[in-house]
Amino acid sequence: VPEVRLKLAESLLASGDIQGARVEFEQLAAACAGTDLGRRALFLAAHSASRSMDPASIDDSLMLLEKVAGIDGNDQLAWQARLQEGALKNAQNLPLEALAIYGKILSSEGANGPDPEIRAAALMASGDTRHQLGASDPSQEREAVKAWMQLAADPSMPLRWRNQALCK
């Protein structure tokens, strides 16, 4: 049953029925609470909620992402949830909150830290956010360039992210 509900929810999301997908993902998360499938379903429910342009749905998405990140805050799904939270904070025009989230991702090291893909995405998003703030604060523009240069110069980062940083 959980696999069928997951396929149904994914199909609804792919067909554009965002609310239907969200309901199915949330029901799956409740039915599989405490499992990896339940956490994944919560993440997908948050993703569905964030695709709605309704501000209340974005708040719901942030709440669901916080649950995902809070359950086991040091695995890759949790880091992906944090990255998505930062993107939503930017969408809500809260760049300083987004920068705090990106900073948390980037300051985490070791085996439980984010993988290079998530780290690169967080560094790029941090640079982009600082670039937006640079319109009113030139020091933020310099920090954006530093972030992109750091990303471009790090050979451990995926090549596509390094190239994107060079373009910026």
BADODO-636454 format. One line per field, with one value per residue: x, y, z of N, C-alpha, C in turn; residue number from 1. Coordinates in Angstrom, 3 decimals, decimal comma. Layout:
// residues N
n.east = (X ...)
n.north = (Y ...)
n.up = (Z ...)
ca.east = (X ...)
ca.north = (Y ...)
ca.up = (Z ...)
c.east = (X ...)
c.north = (Y ...)
c.up = (Z ...)
resi = (NUM ...)
//
This chain:
// residues 168
n.east = (0,816 1,924 3,808 2,165 0,633 2,662 3,415 0,993 0,831 3,139 2,417 0,183 1,452 3,140 1,228 0,226 -1,603 -1,255 -2,248 -3,656 -1,536 -0,054 -1,760 -1,793 0,946 1,236 -0,530 0,751 3,134 2,168 1,225 3,570 5,195 8,239 9,867 12,208 10,834 8,616 9,801 10,791 8,387 7,291 9,108 8,528 5,872 6,244 7,608 5,566 3,733 5,215 5,173 2,777 1,364 0,334 0,688 0,228 0,576 3,283 4,281 3,373 4,936 7,503 7,232 6,904 9,350 11,055 10,349 11,296 14,062 14,524 14,062 16,189 18,774 21,230 21,565 21,578 19,045 18,000 19,779 19,125 16,532 17,031 18,349 16,242 14,578 16,032 15,797 13,044 12,818 14,146 12,312 10,238 11,177 13,057 15,983 18,112 17,463 17,570 20,307 21,328 20,493 21,840 24,418 24,505 24,422 26,821 28,710 28,788 30,622 32,490 31,654 28,917 28,095 26,852 26,713 29,004 27,464 25,181 26,477 27,743 25,473 24,406 26,442 26,396 23,769 24,004 25,815 24,209 22,112 23,467 24,319 21,883 21,344 23,384 22,618 21,835 23,818 27,086 29,123 28,016 27,895 30,591 31,018 29,418 30,824 33,136 32,076 31,327 33,843 35,172 33,724 34,230 36,965 37,345 38,340 37,033 34,384 31,423 31,776 29,893 28,805 31,058 31,638 29,339 29,659 31,943 30,878 29,191)
n.north = (-1,205 1,354 1,835 2,009 4,248 6,157 6,122 6,993 9,592 10,743 10,619 12,318 14,718 15,014 15,345 17,795 18,172 19,539 19,952 17,554 15,745 16,602 15,966 13,158 12,578 13,536 11,848 9,425 9,952 10,143 7,529 6,100 6,998 7,769 6,240 5,871 6,152 7,576 10,028 10,833 11,119 13,249 15,246 15,394 16,188 18,724 19,837 19,770 21,531 23,868 24,466 25,604 28,796 30,074 31,949 30,810 28,108 28,047 28,659 26,360 24,516 25,236 24,519 21,730 21,043 21,741 19,807 17,515 18,056 18,203 15,662 13,836 15,448 15,322 13,919 13,380 13,963 15,687 17,837 18,557 19,388 21,641 23,236 23,697 25,117 27,501 28,471 28,943 30,917 32,966 33,316 34,360 36,839 37,158 37,510 37,562 35,611 33,432 33,447 32,776 30,127 28,974 29,423 27,722 25,235 25,343 25,535 23,077 20,192 17,161 13,629 13,609 15,867 17,939 16,568 17,044 18,069 19,288 21,113 22,698 23,746 25,237 27,108 28,449 29,467 31,111 33,010 34,071 35,172 37,089 38,683 39,797 41,326 43,086 45,233 47,278 47,287 47,458 45,882 43,387 42,554 42,143 39,991 38,113 37,674 36,574 34,168 32,874 32,705 31,054 28,691 28,168 27,686 25,365 22,154 19,889 20,234 19,634 19,736 21,108 22,997 24,495 25,622 27,153 28,992 30,324 31,607 33,451)
n.up = (0,000 0,828 -1,252 -3,487 -2,826 -2,831 -5,568 -6,665 -5,565 -6,685 -9,368 -9,399 -8,761 -10,977 -12,959 -12,379 -10,350 -7,660 -5,041 -4,583 -4,727 -2,555 -0,414 -0,618 -0,210 2,416 3,802 3,382 4,737 7,344 7,707 7,538 9,573 11,197 9,600 6,843 4,432 5,297 6,065 3,583 2,221 3,692 2,931 0,189 0,344 1,376 -0,774 -2,682 -1,481 -1,599 -4,268 -4,761 -5,156 -3,028 -0,104 2,445 1,947 1,408 3,921 5,211 3,853 4,739 7,430 7,207 6,021 8,086 9,942 8,603 8,550 11,253 12,321 11,807 11,801 10,387 7,997 4,414 3,323 5,215 4,923 2,324 2,760 4,352 2,473 0,689 2,400 2,637 0,006 -0,070 1,888 0,585 -1,493 -0,053 0,355 2,420 2,810 4,700 6,558 4,871 4,260 6,766 6,993 4,801 5,704 7,906 6,630 5,172 7,190 8,345 8,706 7,980 8,286 8,679 7,453 4,730 1,376 -1,447 -3,590 -2,405 -0,750 -2,707 -4,004 -1,897 -1,491 -3,939 -3,860 -1,643 -2,636 -4,697 -3,198 -1,690 -3,802 -4,628 -2,376 -2,685 -4,220 -2,567 -0,696 -1,080 0,062 0,338 -2,272 -2,819 -1,104 -2,346 -4,721 -3,601 -2,612 -4,988 -6,211 -4,408 -4,741 -7,465 -7,399 -5,968 -6,285 -5,389 -5,698 -7,675 -11,223 -12,851 -11,093 -10,476 -12,967 -13,357 -11,308 -12,213 -14,441 -13,227)
ca.east = (0,000 2,716 4,414 1,101 0,301 3,776 3,282 -0,173 1,196 4,081 1,648 -0,611 2,364 3,586 0,112 -0,125 -2,532 -0,348 -2,937 -3,906 -0,250 0,311 -2,592 -1,309 2,253 1,056 -1,122 1,822 4,048 1,524 1,145 4,929 5,944 9,407 10,645 12,805 9,772 7,809 10,554 10,818 7,037 7,177 9,878 7,780 4,694 6,738 7,883 4,261 3,175 5,980 4,852 1,579 1,743 -0,363 1,638 -0,008 1,186 4,728 4,511 3,211 6,110 8,607 6,993 7,179 10,794 11,674 10,137 12,226 15,421 14,611 13,975 17,572 19,329 22,560 21,661 21,484 17,675 17,872 20,494 18,322 15,407 17,561 18,592 14,926 14,118 16,700 15,179 11,717 13,018 14,417 11,049 9,433 11,924 13,730 17,327 18,998 17,132 18,106 21,756 21,596 20,311 22,970 25,591 24,460 24,798 28,221 29,582 28,756 31,708 32,633 30,867 27,488 27,833 26,235 27,582 29,507 26,388 24,382 27,380 27,901 24,203 24,279 27,408 25,863 22,598 24,505 26,322 23,078 21,389 24,309 24,276 20,629 21,505 24,409 22,016 21,783 24,993 28,195 29,923 27,370 28,304 31,948 30,866 28,870 31,934 33,988 31,424 31,443 35,252 35,466 33,117 34,934 38,341 37,389 38,280 36,174 32,997 31,038 32,222 28,823 28,679 32,239 31,452 28,297 30,264 32,826 30,031 28,659)
ca.north = (0,000 2,588 2,045 2,436 5,633 6,969 6,247 7,839 10,974 11,205 10,813 13,535 15,849 15,128 15,798 19,163 18,217 19,790 19,730 16,125 15,113 16,954 15,163 11,772 12,526 13,708 10,617 8,424 10,302 9,771 6,066 5,539 7,866 7,157 5,465 6,679 6,457 8,638 11,285 11,196 11,585 14,599 16,136 15,572 16,991 20,106 20,263 20,025 22,752 25,036 24,759 26,427 30,195 30,560 32,175 29,853 26,845 28,186 28,506 24,927 23,850 25,486 23,717 20,334 20,917 21,774 18,466 16,598 18,357 18,000 14,246 13,366 16,632 15,213 13,083 14,179 14,460 16,849 18,955 18,973 20,140 22,956 23,991 24,115 26,168 28,734 28,943 29,480 32,190 33,958 33,566 35,205 38,086 37,154 37,055 37,356 34,283 32,465 33,396 32,031 28,711 28,570 29,412 26,483 24,138 25,475 25,376 21,681 19,435 15,784 12,548 13,920 17,118 17,797 16,075 18,160 18,643 20,195 22,188 23,583 24,458 26,222 28,182 29,209 30,205 32,175 34,055 34,711 35,979 38,266 39,531 40,557 42,334 44,014 46,421 48,346 47,188 46,981 44,846 42,106 42,176 41,584 38,671 37,231 37,320 35,655 32,848 32,257 32,377 29,882 27,548 27,919 27,259 24,129 20,995 18,819 20,548 19,153 20,611 21,987 24,112 25,345 26,382 28,153 30,049 31,110 32,477 34,543)
ca.up = (0,000 0,799 -2,564 -4,395 -2,464 -3,307 -7,025 -6,912 -5,241 -7,707 -10,608 -9,233 -8,840 -12,374 -13,794 -12,022 -9,220 -6,549 -3,773 -4,461 -4,432 -1,179 0,487 -0,663 0,444 3,860 4,321 3,374 5,822 8,609 7,780 7,633 10,482 11,808 8,630 5,774 3,476 5,901 5,951 2,156 1,898 4,261 2,067 -1,053 0,682 1,467 -2,150 -3,303 -0,895 -2,050 -5,672 -4,765 -4,991 -1,853 0,998 3,531 1,542 1,569 5,361 5,490 3,314 5,673 8,624 6,864 5,832 9,415 10,512 7,937 9,007 12,694 12,694 11,826 11,174 9,809 6,802 3,179 3,147 6,099 4,300 1,174 3,320 4,746 1,240 0,201 3,310 2,234 -1,237 0,253 2,599 -0,468 -2,195 0,836 0,492 3,713 2,437 5,844 7,094 3,913 4,455 8,006 6,677 3,959 6,576 8,708 5,732 4,799 8,354 8,778 8,093 8,428 7,681 8,768 6,758 3,409 0,308 -2,272 -4,414 -1,567 -0,348 -3,867 -4,203 -0,819 -1,753 -5,078 -3,389 -0,769 -3,524 -5,378 -2,217 -1,397 -4,998 -4,561 -1,330 -3,140 -4,833 -1,571 0,174 -1,918 0,725 0,047 -3,633 -2,690 -0,474 -3,379 -5,607 -2,838 -2,571 -6,320 -6,442 -3,577 -5,409 -8,727 -7,146 -5,184 -7,189 -4,865 -6,055 -9,011 -12,307 -13,337 -10,164 -10,633 -14,212 -13,131 -10,476 -13,089 -15,266 -12,419)
c.east = (0,862 3,337 3,392 0,731 1,406 3,683 2,106 0,177 2,160 3,374 0,810 0,269 2,811 2,484 -0,353 -1,132 -1,715 -1,012 -3,235 -2,643 0,147 -0,475 -2,077 0,041 2,110 0,416 -0,087 2,804 3,467 1,494 2,516 5,807 7,100 10,253 11,262 11,759 8,889 8,481 10,577 9,456 6,797 7,908 9,109 6,487 5,084 7,020 6,572 3,668 3,908 5,682 3,566 2,004 1,053 0,630 1,450 0,608 2,703 5,098 4,379 4,428 7,307 8,457 7,328 8,676 11,533 11,493 11,122 13,637 15,590 14,606 15,364 18,377 20,678 22,656 21,387 20,076 17,446 18,582 19,743 17,125 15,861 17,800 17,273 14,340 14,744 16,089 13,805 11,820 13,357 13,145 10,124 10,078 12,492 15,176 18,255 18,727 17,667 19,610 22,127 21,474 21,470 24,255 25,656 24,884 26,301 29,175 29,630 29,778 31,622 31,693 29,371 27,125 27,211 27,234 28,015 28,434 25,566 25,238 27,563 26,631 24,017 25,231 26,933 24,670 22,999 25,048 25,200 22,310 22,178 24,343 23,006 20,719 22,508 23,863 21,974 22,999 26,169 29,061 29,319 27,733 29,702 31,894 30,294 29,982 32,876 33,394 31,562 32,886 35,662 34,928 33,880 36,320 38,444 37,254 37,407 34,700 32,689 31,337 31,130 28,628 29,866 32,126 30,411 28,854 31,193 32,019 29,508 29,749)
c.north = (1,272 2,879 2,541 3,892 6,583 7,187 7,137 9,304 11,546 11,468 12,079 14,775 16,083 15,663 17,212 19,290 18,338 19,496 18,248 15,369 15,376 16,125 13,734 11,627 12,639 12,471 9,502 8,699 9,918 8,256 5,438 6,377 7,096 6,313 6,409 7,069 7,586 9,989 11,770 11,746 12,988 15,616 16,420 16,355 18,466 20,664 20,596 21,328 23,986 25,406 25,565 27,868 30,842 30,757 31,207 28,501 26,897 28,073 27,041 24,148 24,033 24,649 22,245 20,105 20,926 20,430 17,467 16,809 18,066 16,546 13,639 14,404 16,516 14,246 13,943 14,709 15,691 18,058 19,467 19,796 21,542 23,841 24,522 25,211 27,512 29,325 29,562 30,800 33,301 34,315 34,451 36,571 38,245 36,691 36,811 36,010 33,193 32,325 32,632 30,527 28,203 28,498 28,157 25,287 24,167 25,284 23,938 20,876 17,985 14,819 12,844 15,224 16,871 17,266 17,259 18,825 19,656 21,365 23,196 24,396 25,536 27,395 29,069 30,059 31,343 33,331 34,807 35,635 37,246 39,228 40,387 41,649 43,411 45,262 47,588 48,351 46,607 45,900 43,459 41,621 41,562 40,186 37,656 36,751 36,350 34,248 32,142 31,864 31,148 28,617 27,184 27,333 25,908 22,909 19,849 19,045 19,989 20,205 21,578 23,193 25,061 26,196 27,473 29,317 30,927 32,064 33,668 35,529)
c.up = (0,000 -0,571 -3,585 -4,109 -2,947 -4,813 -7,390 -6,681 -6,280 -9,031 -10,547 -9,359 -10,283 -13,281 -13,444 -10,892 -7,933 -5,209 -3,544 -4,103 -2,989 -0,176 0,540 0,031 1,962 4,492 4,390 4,516 7,175 8,780 8,008 8,557 11,108 10,873 7,606 4,732 4,000 5,811 4,511 1,731 2,466 3,392 0,778 -0,825 0,775 0,073 -2,868 -2,789 -1,406 -3,495 -5,811 -4,516 -3,788 -0,704 2,164 3,198 1,671 3,048 5,776 5,015 4,243 6,941 8,360 6,662 7,164 10,126 9,916 8,466 10,493 13,125 12,808 11,071 10,510 8,638 5,574 2,928 4,022 5,499 3,080 1,643 3,734 3,511 0,673 1,090 2,934 0,978 -0,962 1,018 1,596 -1,214 -1,366 1,068 1,905 3,511 3,619 6,513 6,168 4,089 5,721 7,762 5,825 4,783 7,427 7,861 5,483 5,972 8,860 7,991 8,538 7,742 7,689 8,077 5,397 2,380 -0,573 -3,131 -3,614 -1,111 -1,488 -4,108 -3,139 -1,042 -2,907 -4,628 -2,461 -1,610 -4,217 -4,433 -1,883 -2,593 -4,996 -3,508 -1,732 -3,801 -3,847 -0,644 -0,623 -1,252 0,488 -1,352 -3,610 -2,076 -1,468 -4,307 -4,896 -2,818 -3,910 -6,626 -5,630 -4,230 -6,678 -8,502 -6,438 -6,095 -6,674 -5,213 -7,448 -10,087 -12,767 -12,417 -10,289 -11,892 -14,048 -12,299 -11,301 -13,968 -14,478 -12,088)
resi = (1 2 3 4 5 6 7 8 9 10 11 12 13 14 15 16 17 18 19 20 21 22 23 24 25 26 27 28 29 30 31 32 33 34 35 36 37 38 39 40 41 42 43 44 45 46 47 48 49 50 51 52 53 54 55 56 57 58 59 60 61 62 63 64 65 66 67 68 69 70 71 72 73 74 75 76 77 78 79 80 81 82 83 84 85 86 87 88 89 90 91 92 93 94 95 96 97 98 99 100 101 102 103 104 105 106 107 108 109 110 111 112 113 114 115 116 117 118 119 120 121 122 123 124 125 126 127 128 129 130 131 132 133 134 135 136 137 138 139 140 141 142 143 144 145 146 147 148 149 150 151 152 153 154 155 156 157 158 159 160 161 162 163 164 165 166 167 168)
//
